[in-house]
Amino acid sequence: MAKLIYYAISSLDGYIEDSDGRFDWAEPDEEVHAFVNDLVRPVGTYLLGRRMYDTLVYWERPPDLAAQPRVVQDFADVWQGAEKIVYSKSLPTPASARTRIEREFDPETVRQLKAGADRDVSIGGPELAAQAIAAGLVDEYHVFLVPVVVGSGKPSLGAVRLELELLDERRFGNGTMYLRYMTRTSS
């Protein structure tokens, strides 16, 4: 059975974007970018909320890709090779290949996807992730803490309470911290 993994790049104070909707402060340097590429390479399917999809669909056809650093080209390849499921009530058609739209998040369908998948599944977007967390579907949390405080904005996690167990950590040269947790199960 595949794992469902929530990936987030967050400010130190827990936001994925600031109060103006900006996240330029979260752009990874080459070291972090290469690590992210290797981390998401095994993912076979991305579950995405509409806003997260609108952000990530850039990687379907990045302008002037051939002139970009190899780490950027690699991420585009990873993105393009994965299946995408976008949860949106308003998106008429996808703007990327290997993409389908679902109008409602159905926990049982995601459970079946995990059970039948031979590659891990990721979930992106805090509102969508909150639904999966509430349904007990998220197995791991991979969080990149960027050394910046933005004061307010969109939280990386909604109003949930979880007991987590630290599985891995890494510090990067730019001060970003990677933390990998799994949901702690009660004994």
PAZAPA-4460 file (N, C-alpha, C; in steps of 0.05 Angstrom, whole numbers, plus 32768, in hexadecimal, padded with zeros to 4 digits):
% residues 187
    n_x    n_y    n_z   ca_x   ca_y   ca_z    c_x    c_y    c_z   seq   type   mol
   8011   7FE8   8000   8000   8000   8000   8012   8019   8000     1      M     A
   800A   802C   7FF0   8019   8045   7FEE   8013   8057   8006     2      A     A
   8025   8069   800C   8021   807D   8022   8016   8096   8015     3      K     A
   8006   80A4   8025   7FFD   80BF   801E   800E   80D2   802E     4      L     A
   801C   80E4   801F   802F   80F6   802B   8027   8113   8026     5      I     A
   8027   8122   803C   8022   813F   803A   803D   814D   8039     6      Y     A
   8042   815C   8024   805B   816C   8021   8053   8189   8024     7      Y     A
   8064   8198   8034   805F   81B5   8037   8079   81C3   803A     8      A     A
   807A   81DB   802E   8090   81ED   8033   8084   8204   8043     9      I     A
   808F   8208   805B   8082   821A   806E   8096   822E   807A    10      S     A
   808C   8245   8080   809C   8258   8090   80A0   824D   80AC    11      S     A
   80B3   8258   80BA   80B7   824F   80D6   809F   8252   80E7    12      L     A
   808E   8266   80E1   8076   8269   80F1   805D   825B   80E5    13      D     A
   8062   8248   80D2   804D   8236   80CA   803C   823E   80B3    14      G     A
   8045   824F   80A1   8035   8258   808A   8041   824E   8070    15      Y     A
   802F   8247   805D   8039   823F   8042   8039   8257   802F    16      I     A
   802B   826C   8037   802C   8285   8028   8026   829C   803C    17      E     A
   8030   82B4   8035   802C   82CA   8047   8010   82D6   8044    18      D     A
   800B   82EC   8052   7FF0   82F8   8051   7FE9   8304   8036    19      S     A
   7FFD   8309   8025   7FF8   8313   800A   7FF6   82FC   7FF6    20      D     A
   7FF7   82E3   8000   7FF5   82CC   7FEE   8010   82C5   7FE0    21      G     A
   8025   82D2   7FE9   8040   82CD   7FDD   804E   82B7   7FEC    22      R     A
   805F   82A9   7FDC   8070   8293   7FE8   808B   8294   7FDB    23      F     A
   8093   82AB   7FD0   80AE   82AD   7FC3   80C4   82A7   7FD7    24      D     A
   80BF   82AB   7FF1   80D2   82A6   8006   80D8   8288   8009    25      W     A
   80C7   8277   7FFD   80C9   825A   7FFF   80D8   824D   7FE8    26      A     A
   80E1   825D   7FD5   80EF   8251   7FBD   8108   8243   7FC6    27      E     A
   810A   8229   7FC0   8121   821A   7FCA   813B   8220   7FBA    28      P     A
   8151   821F   7FC7   816B   8221   7FB9   8170   8206   7FAC    29      D     A
   8187   8204   7F9E   818D   81EC   7F8F   818F   81D3   7FA1    30      E     A
   819B   81D6   7FB8   819E   81BF   7FCA   8183   81B5   7FD4    31      E     A
   8171   81C7   7FDC   8157   81BF   7FE5   8146   81B4   7FCE    32      V     A
   8148   81C1   7FB7   8139   81B9   7F9F   8141   819C   7F97    33      H     A
   815A   8196   7F97   8163   817B   7F90   8158   8166   7FA4    34      A     A
   8158   816E   7FBD   814E   815C   7FD2   8130   8157   7FCE    35      F     A
   8121   816D   7FC8   8104   816A   7FC3   80FF   8158   7FAB    36      V     A
   810F   815C   7F96   810C   814B   7F7E   810E   812E   7F85    37      N     A
   8123   8127   7F95   8127   810B   7F9C   8111   8101   7FAF    38      D     A
   8107   8113   7FBF   80F1   810C   7FD2   80D7   8105   7FC4    39      L     A
   80D0   8115   7FAF   80B6   8111   7FA2   80B8   80FF   7F89    40      V     A
   80D0   80F8   7F82   80D4   80E6   7F6A   80C3   80CC   7F6C    41      R     A
   80C2   80BF   7F84   80B2   80A6   7F86   8094   80AA   7F86    42      P     A
   808A   80C3   7F87   806E   80C8   7F88   8061   80C2   7F6D    43      V     A
   804C   80B2   7F6D   803F   80AC   7F54   8027   80BD   7F4E    44      G     A
   801A   80C8   7F63   8002   80D8   7F60   8003   80F0   7F73    45      T     A
   7FFD   8107   7F68   7FFA   811F   7F79   7FDC   8125   7F7C    46      Y     A
   7FD3   8128   7F95   7FB8   8132   7F9B   7FBB   814F   7FA1    47      L     A
   7FAD   8160   7F93   7FB1   817D   7F95   7F97   818D   7F97    48      L     A
   7F98   81A0   7FA9   7F82   81B4   7FA9   7F86   81C6   7F92    49      G     A
   7F71   81D5   7F8B   7F72   81E7   7F73   7F89   81FB   7F74    50      R     A
   7F8C   8209   7F8A   7FA1   821D   7F8B   7FBD   8211   7F89    51      R     A
   7FC1   81FA   7F96   7FDB   81EC   7F94   7FE0   81E3   7F77    52      M     A
   7FCB   81D9   7F6A   7FCE   81D1   7F4E   7FD4   81E9   7F3D    53      Y     A
   7FC7   81FF   7F41   7FCC   8217   7F31   7FE9   8220   7F34    54      D     A
   7FF5   821C   7F4B   8011   8223   7F4F   8023   820F   7F42    55      T     A
   801E   81F5   7F45   8030   81E0   7F3B   802D   81DA   7F1E    56      L     A
   8017   81E2   7F11   8014   81DC   7EF5   8029   81EB   7EE4    57      V     A
   8035   81FF   7EEF   804C   820C   7EE2   8060   81F8   7ED8    58      Y     A
   8064   81E2   7EE7   8078   81CE   7EE0   8071   81BD   7EC8    59      W     A
   8058   81C0   7EBE   8050   81B1   7EA6   805F   81BB   7E8E    60      E     A
   8063   81D5   7E8B   8071   81E1   7E75   8080   81FA   7E7E    61      R     A
   8095   81F6   7E8E   80A3   820E   7E97   80B1   821C   7E80    62      P     A
   80AF   8236   7E7F   80BC   8245   7E69   80DA   8242   7E6A    63      P     A
   80E6   823F   7E52   8103   823E   7E4F   8110   8228   7E61    64      D     A
   8102   8211   7E63   810B   81FC   7E74   8128   81F2   7E6E    65      L     A
   812F   81F1   7E54   8149   81E7   7E4C   8160   81F9   7E57    66      A     A
   815A   8212   7E5D   816E   8224   7E67   816F   8224   7E86    67      A     A
   815D   8216   7E92   815C   8216   7EB0   8171   8202   7EBB    68      Q     A
   8178   8205   7ED4   818A   81F2   7EE1   817E   81D6   7EE0    69      P     A
   8190   81C2   7EE1   8188   81A6   7EDF   8174   819F   7EF5    70      R     A
   8177   81AA   7F0D   8164   81A4   7F23   8148   81AD   7F1D    71      V     A
   8145   81C3   7F0E   812A   81CD   7F06   811F   81BA   7EF0    72      V     A
   8130   81B3   7EDD   8127   81A0   7EC8   811E   8186   7ED4    73      Q     A
   812D   817C   7EE8   8126   8163   7EF5   810B   8164   7F03    74      D     A
   8105   817A   7F11   80EB   817D   7F1E   80D5   817D   7F09    75      F     A
   80D9   818B   7EF3   80C4   818B   7EDE   80BF   816E   7ED4    76      A     A
   80D4   815E   7ED1   80D1   8142   7EC8   80C1   8132   7EDD    77      D     A
   80C7   8136   7EF6   80B9   8128   7F0C   809C   8130   7F0B    78      V     A
   8096   814A   7F0A   807A   8153   7F09   806B   8147   7EF1    79      W     A
   8077   8149   7EDA   806A   8140   7EC2   8065   8122   7EC1    80      Q     A
   8076   8113   7ED0   8073   80F6   7ED0   805E   80EB   7EE3    81      G     A
   8054   80FB   7EF5   8041   80F2   7F09   8024   80F6   7F01    82      A     A
   8013   80E6   7F0C   7FF6   80EB   7F08   7FEE   8101   7F1B    83      E     A
   7FD9   8110   7F13   7FCF   8126   7F24   7FB1   8124   7F26    84      K     A
   7FA7   8127   7F3F   7F8B   8129   7F44   7F86   8144   7F51    85      I     A
   7F76   8154   7F44   7F71   816F   7F4E   7F54   8170   7F59    86      V     A
   7F52   8179   7F71   7F37   817C   7F7E   7F2E   8199   7F7B    87      Y     A
   7F1A   819C   7F6A   7F10   81B7   7F64   7EF3   81B6   7F5B    88      S     A
   7EE3   81C8   7F65   7EC7   81CA   7F5C   7EC5   81DB   7F43    89      K     A
   7EDA   81EB   7F3D   7ED8   81FF   7F27   7EEB   81FB   7F10    90      S     A
   7F00   81EC   7F13   7F13   81E8   7EFD   7F06   81D8   7EE6    91      L     A
   7F02   81E5   7ECF   7EF4   81D6   7EB9   7F04   81BF   7EAD    92      P     A
   7F1D   81C4   7EA7   7F2E   81B0   7E9B   7F4A   81B3   7EA6    93      T     A
   7F5A   819D   7EA8   7F75   819F   7EB1   7F87   81AC   7E9C    94      P     A
   7F9C   81B9   7EA6   7FB0   81C6   7E94   7FC9   81B5   7E93    95      A     A
   7FC8   819C   7E9B   7FDF   818B   7E9B   7FD7   816F   7E93    96      S     A
   7FEB   8160   7E88   7FE6   8144   7E81   7FE4   8134   7E9A    97      A     A
   7FDA   811C   7E97   7FD8   8108   7EAD   7FC9   8114   7EC5    98      R     A
   7FB4   8123   7EC0   7FA6   8132   7ED5   7F88   812D   7ED2    99      T     A
   7F7B   8128   7EE8   7F5E   8127   7EE8   7F53   8139   7EFF   100      R     A
   7F3A   8141   7EFC   7F2E   8153   7F0F   7F19   8143   7F1E   101      I     A
   7F19   8147   7F38   7F04   813C   7F4A   7EF6   8154   7F56   102      E     A
   7EDC   8153   7F57   7ECC   8169   7F62   7ECB   8169   7F81   103      R     A
   7ECD   8151   7F8D   7ECB   814E   7FAA   7EE1   813C   7FB4   104      E     A
   7EEB   8141   7FCB   7EFE   812F   7FD8   7EEF   8119   7FE6   105      F     A
   7EF5   8100   7FDE   7EE8   80E9   7FE9   7EFD   80D7   7FF7   106      D     A
   7EFD   80D7   8011   7F11   80C7   8020   7F13   80AA   8017   107      P     A
   7EFC   809E   8012   7EFC   8081   800B   7F0A   807D   7FF0   108      E     A
   7F06   808F   7FDD   7F14   808D   7FC3   7F32   808F   7FC7   109      T     A
   7F3B   80A1   7FD9   7F58   80A4   7FDE   7F62   808C   7FEC   110      V     A
   7F53   8080   7FFF   7F5B   8067   800C   7F60   8051   7FF7   111      R     A
   7F4E   804F   7FE4   7F51   803B   7FCF   7F69   8041   7FBD   112      Q     A
   7F6D   805B   7FB7   7F84   8063   7FA7   7F9E   805A   7FB5   113      L     A
   7FA0   8060   7FCF   7FB8   8058   7FDF   7FBB   8039   7FDE   114      K     A
   7FA5   802B   7FE2   7FA7   800E   7FE4   7FB0   8001   7FCA   115      A     A
   7FA8   800E   7FB3   7FAF   8002   7F99   7FC8   800E   7F8C   116      G     A
   7FD4   8022   7F98   7FEA   8030   7F8B   8005   8021   7F91   117      A     A
   8016   8020   7F7D   8030   8014   7F82   8046   802A   7F87   118      D     A
   803D   8043   7F85   804F   805A   7F8C   8040   806C   7FA0   119      R     A
   804F   807A   7FB0   8043   808C   7FC4   8032   80A1   7FB7   120      D     A
   8020   80AD   7FC7   800E   80C2   7FBF   8014   80DA   7FD0   121      V     A
   8015   80F2   7FC4   8019   810A   7FD4   7FFF   811A   7FD3   122      S     A
   7FFD   812B   7FE8   7FE6   813D   7FE9   7FF2   8159   7FED   123      I     A
   7FE7   816C   7FDE   7FF1   8188   7FE0   7FDB   819C   7FE3   124      G     A
   7FE0   81AF   7FF3   7FCC   81C4   7FF9   7FC1   81BF   8015   125      G     A
   7FC2   81D2   8026   7FBA   81CE   8042   7F9D   81C7   8046   126      P     A
   7F8B   81D3   8037   7F6E   81CC   803A   7F68   81B0   8033   127      E     A
   7F73   81A7   801C   7F6F   818C   8013   7F7D   8178   8027   128      L     A
   7F95   817F   802F   7FA3   816E   8042   7F93   816B   805C   129      A     A
   7F87   8181   8065   7F77   8180   807E   7F61   816C   807C   130      A     A
   7F54   816A   8064   7F3F   8156   8061   7F4A   813A   8063   131      Q     A
   7F61   8136   8056   7F6D   811B   8057   7F77   8114   8073   132      A     A
   7F81   8128   8081   7F8A   8124   809D   7F72   811D   80AF   133      I     A
   7F5D   812C   80AC   7F45   8126   80BC   7F3A   810A   80B6   134      A     A
   7F3E   8100   809E   7F34   80E5   8097   7F48   80D0   809F   135      A     A
   7F5F   80D8   80AB   7F73   80C4   80B3   7F82   80B8   809C   136      G     A
   7F85   80C6   8087   7F92   80BB   806F   7FB0   80C2   806C   137      L     A
   7FB9   80D7   8079   7FD5   80E0   8075   7FE8   80CF   8086   138      V     A
   7FFB   80C3   8079   800E   80B2   8087   8027   80C1   8090   139      D     A
   8031   80D4   8080   8049   80E2   8086   8046   8100   807F   140      E     A
   8056   8110   808D   8057   812D   8089   8074   8134   8084   141      Y     A
   8079   8140   806D   8094   8149   8066   8093   8168   8064   142      H     A
   80A0   8174   8078   809E   8191   807A   80BA   819E   8077   143      V     A
   80BB   81B2   8066   80D3   81C2   8063   80CE   81DD   8071   144      F     A
   80DD   81E2   8087   80DA   81FB   8095   80EF   820F   808A   145      L     A
   80E5   8224   807F   80F7   8239   8073   80FD   824D   8089   146      V     A
   8116   8256   808B   811D   8269   80A1   8113   8285   809C   147      P     A
   80F9   8288   809C   80EC   82A2   8099   80D2   82A2   80AA   148      V     A
   80CC   82B9   80B5   80B2   82BC   80C3   80A2   82D0   80B3   149      V     A
   808A   82C8   80AC   8079   82DA   809B   8062   82E7   80AA   150      V     A
   805D   82DE   80C3   804A   82EC   80D4   802D   82E3   80D2   151      G     A
   8024   82DE   80BA   8009   82D4   80B5   8007   82CA   8099   152      S     A
   7FF0   82BE   8092   7FEC   82B4   8077   7FDC   829A   8078   153      G     A
   7FE2   8288   8066   7FD4   826E   8065   7FE4   825A   8074   154      K     A
   7FD8   824E   8089   7FE6   823A   8099   7FEC   8221   8089   155      P     A
   8002   8214   8090   8009   81FB   8082   7FF8   81E4   808A   156      S     A
   7FEC   81E6   80A2   7FD9   81D1   80AB   7FC1   81DF   80B7   157      L     A
   7FAA   81D3   80B3   7F92   81DF   80BF   7F8F   81D8   80DC   158      G     A
   7F77   81DA   80E6   7F72   81D6   8102   7F70   81B8   8108   159      A     A
   7F87   81AB   810A   7F88   818F   8110   7F9B   818B   8128   160      V     A
   7F96   8175   8136   7FA9   816E   814B   7FB3   8152   8144   161      R     A
   7FCD   814F   8144   7FD9   8135   813D   7FF1   8130   814F   162      L     A
   7FF5   8117   8155   800D   810E   8162   801F   8102   814C   163      E     A
   8037   810D   814A   8049   8105   8134   8062   80F9   813F   164      L     A
   806F   80E9   812F   8089   80DD   8137   809D   80E6   8122   165      E     A
   80B3   80F2   812B   80C8   80FB   8118   80D7   80E3   810D   166      L     A
   80D8   80E2   80F2   80E6   80CC   80E4   8101   80D5   80D9   167      L     A
   8103   80EE   80D1   811C   80F8   80C4   811D   8116   80C6   168      D     A
   8135   8120   80C4   8139   813D   80C4   8152   8143   80B4   169      E     A
   8153   815B   80A9   816B   8164   809B   816C   8182   809B   170      R     A
   8184   818C   809E   8189   81A9   809D   8198   81AF   8084   171      R     A
   818F   81C4   8075   819C   81CC   805C   81AD   81E4   8061   172      F     A
   81BF   81E9   804E   81D2   8200   8051   81C4   821B   8052   173      G     A
   81AC   821D   8047   819E   8237   8047   818D   823B   8061   174      N     A
   818F   8228   8073   8180   8229   808C   8165   821C   808C   175      G     A
   815C   8212   8074   8143   8203   8073   8146   81E9   8082   176      T     A
   8131   81E1   8090   8131   81C8   809E   811C   81B6   8091   177      M     A
   8123   819C   808D   8110   8188   8084   8109   8176   809B   178      Y     A
   80EF   8172   80A0   80E6   8161   80B5   80D2   814D   80A9   179      L     A
   80D6   8134   80AF   80C5   811E   80A6   80B8   8111   80BE   180      R     A
   809E   8111   80BE   808F   8105   80D4   807B   80F0   80CA   181      Y     A
   8075   80DD   80DB   805E   80CB   80D6   804A   80D0   80EC   182      M     A
   8031   80C9   80E5   801C   80CB   80F9   8021   80B6   810F   183      T     A
   8021   80BE   8127   8025   80AC   813E   800B   809D   8142   184      R     A
   800D   8083   8143   7FF5   8073   8148   7FF3   806D   8166   185      T     A
   7FDA   806D   8170   7FD7   8067   818D   7FDA   804A   8191   186      S     A
   7FE6   8044   81A8   7FEA   8027   81AF   7FD4   801D   81C0   187      S     A
***
